[in-house]
Each structure stands twice: as structure tokens, then as C-alpha cells.
Amino acid sequence: MEAAHNGPVADTVAPGNAPGTVTLDVAVESPEEMKELGRRIAGVLAPGDLVMLTGELGAGKTTLTRGLGEGLGVRGAVTSPTFVIARVHPPLGEGPSLVHVDAYRLGGGLDEMEDLDLDVSLPESVIVVEWGDGKVEDLSADRLRVLIDRAVGDTDDERRTVTLVGIGARWAGLGAELAAL
């Protein structure tokens, strides 16, 4: 796994991103590398963090979340919450819980997700939302968007490009930590 950028990521502003947005591209060659990237990202996460995952079906969103769960040291197997919408994985130790949400079947914005009480869970948990674009941004001005790009069509190519976009003051202050991923 290698970072696809050529310089330090701190203070990097990708075209079209707001000032203060930190962006990092990472090349991932296999599902195990995707899980390892999740474990490494978990090292910079803290209670109150919102992580939004975007990518095609089969891109590796749940695999990345498994790595996040391992890195955070949470209880239970991290599996896709497609049919239950959300799963809470409590910590095995002192760390935060992992709240794993699959918003694929939810059509509306935050109003439709209100019953999940994500706003109540956010301060003491790390919330990871698959398919959350346009639905959960109002939960936090500070969030980490993870965009997973893969070859589409009839291919067994395991290669992915993962783009991490840290949005808000919290992530602007973590540029060096993201660069170390």
C-alpha cells in the first residue's frame, strides 16, 4: 500500500475543496491492505468522529470498516449492516464504540435517519456511515470522507484508490497524521 501523493499532505487543498480541507490518495492492492488501511485510520480517530464511506458496490467499504473496528478494539464481527441499517460495536477496553451505518436504503437526509439517534451517539462514538453522502453531513462540520474507487465492469482487479478527505478544523489539524498513513 502506498500513498499516491508526492508531497506532504498537511495544508493540501485538492481542486474544488474548501480551504482547510486535507486530502490524501492511497493505492490499495488487496482486501487485506484495505483492512490494514482501516486499522491505521483508526489510530487517528477519536470519540465524536464522523467517517463517511463512498464507493461502488463491492468497492471495500465494509472491509475498511472491519479494519477500523480492529484498530479501535471493538466487540463483535463487523459485517455489513444493510438490512439492520445500523450496528453498535462497544469497545473491549477504554476506546469509543463504533457505530456502523448503511444508509443505502435510506432515501432522505438526516430527517429520515433521526430514529437512529446518531446525533446522540456521536459524542462518545466513532460513527461510520456507508452511502452517507447527502444524508449525514449535518451531523458534524468535522468529518472524514473516504472515497473508494475501483475498476468497474467484468474484472477481478483488486486495486483500489482510496481518497481521504478531512473536512473541518479537526482534520486540518491532523494533516501530518493522515500523511503518515
N, C-alpha and C positions, 0 to 999 in steps of 0.2 A: 504494500500500500504506500503510495507516495502522494505528497501534496503536489497539485498541478500548477501552483503559482511559483513565480521566480523570485519573489522578494518578501519582506516582512509583511504580515497581514495587518498589523496594527495600523489604524488610520486609513486602511484601504477603502475606497468608495467605488463600488462597481458602477458602471454606467447605468443610469436610471434609478440608483438607490439614493436615499437621502443622506446628507452629511451625518457622520456618526455611525453609519451602518458599516459593520465589519463583515467582509466576505472572504471565504476560503473554499477552494475547489480541491477535492481529494479523489484520486483514482483508486477504485476498489476492484480487485480481480476475482474475488470469490465470496461465497456466503460467509465463510469463516472470517475473512477480512472485514466484511460488513459488521459482523458481530463484534469483532475487535475494535472497530471504529466506535461502535456504541459504548463499549467499556471505557474507551478513552474519553469520549464526550461526557460520560457520567462523572468523570473526575473533575469537571468544571461546573457541574450542575449543583444547585442549592435549592432548599425549600423555597417555593414561590416561583420557580421557573416554569415557563410555558414553552414546550417544544412542539412545533407544527411540522408534520411529515407530509411531503407531497411526492407522488410518483405513480407511474402506471401500475396496474395490477401486476403482481409478481416482481416489482422493482426491488423489494427488500426492506420495506418499511417495518414489518413485524420482526424480521431478522435483526435489524438495527435496534429495535426496541428490546429484544431479548438481551442484546449486549448491554443496553442501558440498565436493564433490570439486574444483570450480573454485576455490573460496575457499581450500582447503588446498593447491592446486597439486600435485595427484597425477597420476600417469601413467595413461593408458588411459581409454576411454569408460566412464562409469558407466552401467550398464544393470541391469535387474532380475536379481538372482541366483536367481530362483525355482527353476530346475532344477539349478543347481550348489550351492545353499544359501549359499555364501559366496565372495566375490571379494576379493582383496587388491590395492589400488592403491598402489604405492610412491610416495614423494614425488619430485618432479622436482628439489627443492632440499633445504633443511635441515629442512623440516617433518616431521610424522608421516605414517605410512602411513594410509590409510583402509581399514578392513575393513568391507565391506558384506555384511550377512547378511539373508537372507529366511527367517524361521522359520515361515512359513505352513504348510508341510507337516510341521513337527515337532510332534508331539503332546505330548511330555513336557516336563519342566522342564529345568534345567541339566544333569541327568544325560544326557539324550538328546543334548545339544549338546556333550558332553565331547570328542568326537572332533574338533571344530572347533578345540580349543585356544585358545578365546577368552581364557581367563584368562592364557595365556602371551603372547598378542598385546597385551593391554590396556595394559601399562605404556608401550609405545613407540608405540602407535597410537591413533587415534580409531576406536572401534567403533560402527557404526550398525546397529541391528537393526530391520528391519521385522517387525511382528507379534510383538514380543518380550514383550508383557505376560504375566506369569505364567510366563515361561520364563528370563529372564536377570537378574532383579533381584538375585540373589545374587552377580553378578559385581562389583558396586560399590555401596557405600552412597551414593555421589555419582553422580547420573545426571541427564540431561536427557530428560524425556518430552515428546514432540511429538505432540499430538493434532490431527488434521486432520479438520474437519467440513465436509461438503458436502451439498448438496441431493441426495436420493436419488430414484429413480424415473426416469421418462422426461423427462429435462431436459438441456439443453445449457448450463446455468448454470455458468460458470467460477468463480464466487465461492466462496471457502473461508474458514473461520475457523480459524486456527491458534493453538492454545493451547500455550505453552511452560511447562513446569513443572520448575523446577530443584529437585532434591531433594538434600539434604545440605549439609554445611558449605561445600564448594567453590562451590556455586551460590548459597548465601545471601550469600557474599562478592561475587558478581557481579551483584547486583540492578541497580546503576546501568548496567552494560554491557548487560544484557538490555533495560533500559528504553530504551536508545539505539538498539535495533534498529528 
